Amino acid sequence: MNTRKQALSGRKCLKHLHGKQKIQYIWDYYKLPILLGLLFVYIIGYTIHGYFSKKEILLYTGLVNVTAGEQLTDELSGGFLDFLNADAFKADLKLYPGLYLTDDKDDPNQEYAYASRIKIIASIDEEQLDVVLMNKEAFDAFSQNGYLYNMKELLQDLDAEDAAEWEPYLVTNIAILKDNAKDLLSDNTLSYQAVTEESPMGLLLSQNGVFKKAGFTEDVYLGVIKNSPRTDMAAEYIKYLCSEP
């Protein structure tokens, strides 16, 4: 009963107020519901905006021990979208630049290399790394750990013309299937032994397409991550990188 009387009294008081006084009265007595209402509208608006503005990631690409300038970085990402005639507002290529790997214990960037290794492993586990562009040292590391797709198998899924074009640039490397590295930590009298497998795990692209245009003097290897769910798009990316400007 008292609540009803207070509401009626409030309405009567509101009728006699004007301008800033009315606004101040409303704010003083209805501050909480107004703020809750604005917060609700913001959350709804943010959710709707995020849903409609979220881009589809067509491919995740990492640059490992390879430094790309602004122009090449744009070629490796936006240029691929143009190649596909993809809508840049709806699609994107996620590029991880600046990744660094080394086995040199005296390298001054060991901490950075460790952080890069963690990021690479996490991205592979989450299936958010499809293609790797790297130097020979990184190519050896990815190969030995068994991370790379057999490029021969990838070529088999393509038309004969594309397969024949890429064949000369295939590079074999060695994957370590099993070794006794852990045993060596506890017994230094043992000799290192490993079961390995050699297969074509990469493409040498530095003298082709986009990299040739950029004037790269060092070798750049391309590898496709074995657990990638986007191998078809990786094949399209290779076509783009090898295409003549």
One Martini backbone bead per residue (centre of mass of N, CA, C, O) as a GRO file, in nm:
protein
  245
    1MET     BB    1   0.059   0.062  -0.022
    2ASN     BB    2   0.304   0.252   0.009
    3THR     BB    3   0.415   0.211  -0.277
    4ARG     BB    4   0.167   0.330  -0.424
    5LYS     BB    5   0.180   0.611  -0.295
    6GLN     BB    6   0.466   0.678  -0.397
    7ALA     BB    7   0.399   0.661  -0.698
    8LEU     BB    8   0.179   0.881  -0.702
    9SER     BB    9   0.356   1.103  -0.585
   10GLY     BB   10   0.568   1.096  -0.811
   11ARG     BB   11   0.380   1.174  -1.049
   12LYS     BB   12   0.289   1.448  -0.936
   13CYS     BB   13   0.570   1.571  -0.912
   14LEU     BB   14   0.648   1.538  -1.218
   15LYS     BB   15   0.425   1.739  -1.332
   16HIS     BB   16   0.572   2.003  -1.182
   17LEU     BB   17   0.808   1.948  -1.361
   18HIS     BB   18   1.094   2.097  -1.546
   19GLY     BB   19   1.331   2.007  -1.735
   20LYS     BB   20   1.598   1.957  -1.538
   21GLN     BB   21   1.424   1.863  -1.298
   22LYS     BB   22   1.303   1.613  -1.437
   23ILE     BB   23   1.565   1.474  -1.510
   24GLN     BB   24   1.677   1.457  -1.221
   25TYR     BB   25   1.445   1.293  -1.101
   26ILE     BB   26   1.469   1.046  -1.283
   27TRP     BB   27   1.763   0.981  -1.213
   28ASP     BB   28   1.733   0.949  -0.901
   29TYR     BB   29   1.486   0.717  -0.921
   30TYR     BB   30   1.600   0.558  -1.218
   31LYS     BB   31   1.900   0.472  -1.241
   32LEU     BB   32   1.917   0.162  -1.235
   33PRO     BB   33   1.724   0.084  -1.474
   34ILE     BB   34   1.876   0.252  -1.681
   35LEU     BB   35   2.152   0.111  -1.663
   36LEU     BB   36   2.045  -0.176  -1.725
   37GLY     BB   37   1.927  -0.105  -2.001
   38LEU     BB   38   2.193  -0.007  -2.135
   39LEU     BB   39   2.350  -0.270  -2.089
   40PHE     BB   40   2.163  -0.451  -2.254
   41VAL     BB   41   2.190  -0.299  -2.523
   42TYR     BB   42   2.496  -0.333  -2.547
   43ILE     BB   43   2.512  -0.641  -2.550
   44ILE     BB   44   2.332  -0.684  -2.795
   45GLY     BB   45   2.492  -0.506  -2.993
   46TYR     BB   46   2.767  -0.652  -2.964
   47THR     BB   47   2.669  -0.932  -3.054
   48ILE     BB   48   2.562  -0.853  -3.333
   49HIS     BB   49   2.824  -0.727  -3.441
   50GLY     BB   50   3.004  -0.981  -3.402
   51TYR     BB   51   2.842  -1.171  -3.587
   52PHE     BB   52   2.855  -0.985  -3.859
   53SER     BB   53   3.189  -0.917  -3.836
   54LYS     BB   54   3.283  -1.195  -3.855
   55LYS     BB   55   3.549  -1.372  -3.977
   56GLU     BB   56   3.664  -1.594  -4.203
   57ILE     BB   57   3.912  -1.833  -4.174
   58LEU     BB   58   4.092  -1.970  -4.437
   59LEU     BB   59   4.395  -1.924  -4.309
   60TYR     BB   60   4.694  -2.044  -4.143
   61THR     BB   61   5.003  -1.854  -4.117
   62GLY     BB   62   5.361  -1.904  -4.085
   63LEU     BB   63   5.658  -1.724  -3.987
   64VAL     BB   64   5.978  -1.894  -3.989
   65ASN     BB   65   6.268  -1.736  -4.011
   66VAL     BB   66   6.097  -1.506  -4.165
   67THR     BB   67   6.127  -1.190  -4.321
   68ALA     BB   68   5.868  -0.946  -4.372
   69GLY     BB   69   5.757  -0.697  -4.524
   70GLU     BB   70   5.491  -0.505  -4.585
   71GLN     BB   71   5.443  -0.597  -4.879
   72LEU     BB   72   5.467  -0.906  -4.837
   73THR     BB   73   5.255  -0.933  -4.618
   74ASP     BB   74   5.025  -0.844  -4.805
   75GLU     BB   75   5.066  -1.070  -5.015
   76LEU     BB   76   5.020  -1.313  -4.801
   77SER     BB   77   4.719  -1.204  -4.756
   78GLY     BB   78   4.554  -1.001  -4.938
   79GLY     BB   79   4.643  -1.130  -5.209
   80PHE     BB   80   4.486  -1.397  -5.166
   81LEU     BB   81   4.203  -1.275  -5.163
   82ASP     BB   82   4.221  -1.168  -5.450
   83PHE     BB   83   4.269  -1.443  -5.587
   84LEU     BB   84   3.974  -1.546  -5.471
   85ASN     BB   85   3.761  -1.316  -5.453
   86ALA     BB   86   3.737  -1.217  -5.165
   87ASP     BB   87   3.576  -1.086  -4.892
   88ALA     BB   88   3.732  -0.877  -4.664
   89PHE     BB   89   3.473  -0.855  -4.463
   90LYS     BB   90   3.446  -1.197  -4.438
   91ALA     BB   91   3.757  -1.254  -4.489
   92ASP     BB   92   4.068  -1.431  -4.383
   93LEU     BB   93   4.422  -1.421  -4.311
   94LYS     BB   94   4.623  -1.574  -4.076
   95LEU     BB   95   4.920  -1.411  -3.961
   96TYR     BB   96   5.237  -1.533  -3.829
   97PRO     BB   97   5.480  -1.340  -3.730
   98GLY     BB   98   5.806  -1.382  -3.591
   99LEU     BB   99   5.892  -1.666  -3.582
  100TYR     BB  100   6.125  -1.870  -3.370
  101LEU     BB  101   6.391  -2.111  -3.443
  102THR     BB  102   6.633  -2.299  -3.232
  103ASP     BB  103   6.933  -2.510  -3.134
  104ASP     BB  104   7.104  -2.281  -3.025
  105LYS     BB  105   7.235  -2.235  -2.708
  106ASP     BB  106   7.388  -1.944  -2.786
  107ASP     BB  107   7.144  -1.799  -2.841
  108PRO     BB  108   7.009  -1.484  -2.747
  109ASN     BB  109   6.694  -1.595  -2.839
  110GLN     BB  110   6.579  -1.831  -2.656
  111GLU     BB  111   6.320  -1.716  -2.530
  112TYR     BB  112   6.179  -1.655  -2.798
  113ALA     BB  113   6.192  -1.946  -2.906
  114TYR     BB  114   6.022  -2.071  -2.681
  115ALA     BB  115   5.764  -1.905  -2.732
  116SER     BB  116   5.728  -1.998  -3.024
  117ARG     BB  117   5.700  -2.300  -2.967
  118ILE     BB  118   5.444  -2.279  -2.798
  119LYS     BB  119   5.268  -2.145  -3.017
  120ILE     BB  120   5.293  -2.366  -3.229
  121ILE     BB  121   5.181  -2.605  -3.067
  122ALA     BB  122   4.908  -2.475  -2.997
  123SER     BB  123   4.815  -2.425  -3.292
  124ILE     BB  124   4.818  -2.721  -3.376
  125ASP     BB  125   4.625  -2.834  -3.160
  126GLU     BB  126   4.392  -2.610  -3.264
  127GLU     BB  127   4.398  -2.587  -3.578
  128GLN     BB  128   4.585  -2.286  -3.628
  129LEU     BB  129   4.785  -2.436  -3.850
  130ASP     BB  130   4.870  -2.485  -4.199
  131VAL     BB  131   5.109  -2.288  -4.290
  132VAL     BB  132   5.468  -2.288  -4.358
  133LEU     BB  133   5.720  -2.034  -4.360
  134MET     BB  134   6.075  -2.120  -4.409
  135ASN     BB  135   6.367  -2.224  -4.318
  136LYS     BB  136   6.583  -2.482  -4.290
  137GLU     BB  137   6.582  -2.511  -3.982
  138ALA     BB  138   6.271  -2.521  -3.953
  139PHE     BB  139   6.220  -2.752  -4.150
  140ASP     BB  140   6.370  -2.964  -3.982
  141ALA     BB  141   6.200  -2.939  -3.724
  142PHE     BB  142   5.922  -3.009  -3.842
  143SER     BB  143   6.001  -3.281  -3.964
  144GLN     BB  144   6.117  -3.435  -3.714
  145ASN     BB  145   5.826  -3.395  -3.556
  146GLY     BB  146   5.588  -3.466  -3.767
  147TYR     BB  147   5.413  -3.200  -3.888
  148LEU     BB  148   5.422  -3.283  -4.194
  149TYR     BB  149   5.300  -3.310  -4.495
  150ASN     BB  150   5.269  -3.507  -4.767
  151MET     BB  151   5.312  -3.366  -5.076
  152LYS     BB  152   5.237  -3.601  -5.260
  153GLU     BB  153   4.944  -3.630  -5.154
  154LEU     BB  154   4.858  -3.345  -5.231
  155LEU     BB  155   4.912  -3.375  -5.543
  156GLN     BB  156   4.702  -3.608  -5.596
  157ASP     BB  157   4.450  -3.395  -5.553
  158LEU     BB  158   4.538  -3.280  -5.821
  159ASP     BB  159   4.599  -3.173  -6.107
  160ALA     BB  160   4.835  -3.252  -6.338
  161GLU     BB  161   4.945  -2.966  -6.391
  162ASP     BB  162   5.011  -2.882  -6.100
  163ALA     BB  163   5.187  -3.125  -6.023
  164ALA     BB  164   5.405  -3.076  -6.245
  165GLU     BB  165   5.486  -2.786  -6.148
  166TRP     BB  166   5.580  -2.879  -5.843
  167GLU     BB  167   5.779  -3.120  -5.855
  168PRO     BB  168   6.068  -2.964  -5.867
  169TYR     BB  169   6.008  -2.837  -5.552
  170LEU     BB  170   6.054  -3.078  -5.400
  171VAL     BB  171   6.131  -3.167  -5.049
  172THR     BB  172   6.316  -3.361  -4.857
  173ASN     BB  173   6.282  -3.531  -4.533
  174ILE     BB  174   6.318  -3.603  -4.181
  175ALA     BB  175   6.150  -3.828  -3.968
  176ILE     BB  176   6.101  -3.895  -3.625
  177LEU     BB  177   5.950  -4.178  -3.494
  178LYS     BB  178   6.200  -4.290  -3.309
  179ASP     BB  179   6.373  -4.258  -2.986
  180ASN     BB  180   6.643  -4.231  -2.711
  181ALA     BB  181   6.659  -3.946  -2.571
  182LYS     BB  182   6.557  -4.005  -2.278
  183ASP     BB  183   6.770  -4.222  -2.203
  184LEU     BB  184   7.023  -4.029  -2.221
  185LEU     BB  185   6.963  -3.862  -1.958
  186SER     BB  186   7.029  -4.134  -1.764
  187ASP     BB  187   7.240  -4.256  -2.002
  188ASN     BB  188   7.562  -4.178  -2.134
  189THR     BB  189   7.643  -4.470  -2.267
  190LEU     BB  190   7.459  -4.422  -2.482
  191SER     BB  191   7.345  -4.428  -2.808
  192TYR     BB  192   7.206  -4.282  -3.063
  193GLN     BB  193   6.867  -4.367  -3.167
  194ALA     BB  194   6.669  -4.403  -3.481
  195VAL     BB  195   6.354  -4.379  -3.641
  196THR     BB  196   6.309  -4.317  -3.986
  197GLU     BB  197   6.163  -4.087  -4.241
  198GLU     BB  198   6.148  -4.029  -4.590
  199SER     BB  199   6.000  -3.725  -4.732
  200PRO     BB  200   5.796  -3.503  -4.894
  201MET     BB  201   5.756  -3.181  -4.701
  202GLY     BB  202   5.827  -2.965  -4.936
  203LEU     BB  203   5.866  -2.630  -5.078
  204LEU     BB  204   6.059  -2.442  -5.303
  205LEU     BB  205   5.982  -2.074  -5.330
  206SER     BB  206   6.200  -1.838  -5.371
  207GLN     BB  207   6.186  -1.875  -5.716
  208ASN     BB  208   5.876  -1.788  -5.684
  209GLY     BB  209   5.662  -1.564  -5.743
  210VAL     BB  210   5.631  -1.378  -5.470
  211PHE     BB  211   5.934  -1.417  -5.382
  212LYS     BB  212   6.068  -1.332  -5.642
  213LYS     BB  213   5.945  -1.047  -5.643
  214ALA     BB  214   6.083  -0.976  -5.352
  215GLY     BB  215   6.396  -1.077  -5.363
  216PHE     BB  216   6.484  -1.344  -5.255
  217THR     BB  217   6.796  -1.512  -5.145
  218GLU     BB  218   6.670  -1.710  -4.964
  219ASP     BB  219   6.539  -1.988  -4.854
  220VAL     BB  220   6.193  -2.101  -4.901
  221TYR     BB  221   5.972  -2.297  -4.717
  222LEU     BB  222   5.692  -2.518  -4.764
  223GLY     BB  223   5.441  -2.624  -4.525
  224VAL     BB  224   5.202  -2.870  -4.422
  225ILE     BB  225   5.002  -2.942  -4.178
  226LYS     BB  226   4.888  -3.250  -4.095
  227ASN     BB  227   4.613  -3.145  -3.916
  228SER     BB  228   4.482  -2.993  -4.134
  229PRO     BB  229   4.145  -2.879  -4.236
  230ARG     BB  230   4.287  -2.690  -4.499
  231THR     BB  231   4.419  -2.826  -4.764
  232ASP     BB  232   4.267  -2.696  -4.999
  233MET     BB  233   4.360  -2.404  -4.927
  234ALA     BB  234   4.661  -2.464  -4.935
  235ALA     BB  235   4.665  -2.524  -5.239
  236GLU     BB  236   4.574  -2.237  -5.321
  237TYR     BB  237   4.818  -2.095  -5.195
  238ILE     BB  238   5.031  -2.224  -5.374
  239LYS     BB  239   4.925  -2.117  -5.637
  240TYR     BB  240   4.965  -1.823  -5.563
  241LEU     BB  241   5.275  -1.823  -5.491
  242CYS     BB  242   5.346  -1.945  -5.793
  243SER     BB  243   5.243  -1.719  -5.934
  244GLU     BB  244   5.268  -1.500  -6.178
  245PRO     BB  245   5.284  -1.144  -6.194
   0.00000   0.00000   0.00000
